[in-house]
């Protein structure tokens, strides 16, 4: 069971992160770690993630985001902290 204070992060994943199954894998990993939020592709080729979880689960999820699925080539993460919104579930948004 995840412990710690609930945190809210907005994560921009940069690199070769579209067309490699990043969103589907992010959902699978988030569901397994009890991370709530959303993920979508951005027009600039990056992936946007809104995530809420206890601190320890968030750290593990961010660690996964640093490499992503096998075909991804993550170059950088831009992470912003925000106010917890008590999001339920983890959904893939399609633009």
N, C-alpha and C positions, 0 to 999 in steps of 0.2 A: 504494500500500500504506500502510495506517495505521501510524503510528509512535508511540512514547511508552509510558509505563507504563500498564498496564491499570488501569482504575478502575471502581468499582461505584457506581451512583446509583439511588436510589428517587425517582421524580418523580411528584408529584401535579399534574395539569393541571386548572386551575379555569377556569370560564367556560361558554360554550355549546359543549360538547365531546362531547356524546352525540347520536346521531342525525344526525351529519354526516360519518360515515366516518372518524372519528379513528383507531380501532383498526386498520382495514385499511390506511390510509395510513401509520400509524406502522410497521406491519410492512414495508410496501414500502420505506419510507425506511431503516429499520434494516437490512433485507437488503442494500440498495444500499451502505450505509456500513459493513457488517460489524459491526453492533452486535448483541450477543446479549441475550436477555432475554424479558420477558413484558409484555403489556398487557391491561388489563381495565377495564370500566366499574364504577364504585362506586355504591352505592345512593344516595349524596348528590348524584349528577349529575356528579361529577368523573371523571377517567380516571387510573388508576394505572399507572405504568410502572416496571418493574425493568429496568435496562440495564447492560451491561458492554461496555466497548470501550477501546481505547487513548485516551489523553487527547484527541488532536486529533479523532478521530472522535466522541468523546462531546461535545465542544464543538459540533461541527457538528450533531449530533443534537438537542442541547438548543436550539440556535438554531432548528431546524425546529419543535420543540415549542412555542416561543414564539408561533408563528402557526398551526401545524397546517394541515389541509386548507382549501380555499377557503371552505367554509360555516361553519367554526369561528370562534368569537370568544373567544380565550384571554385571560383577565384576569390570571392569576397562575400561577406555577410554584412549588411547594414542593419543594426538592431537598435530599435527605439523602445523605450519603456513607456507604458501608458497606464491609465486607470483601469482596474479590473471591471469588466462588463458582465461577468457571470454568463458567458457563452455556453450553450449546451450543444454537445456533439461536435464533429469535425467534418466540414463539408468542402467539396470541390466546387469552385465557382467557374463557370464557363463564360468567356467574354465574347 
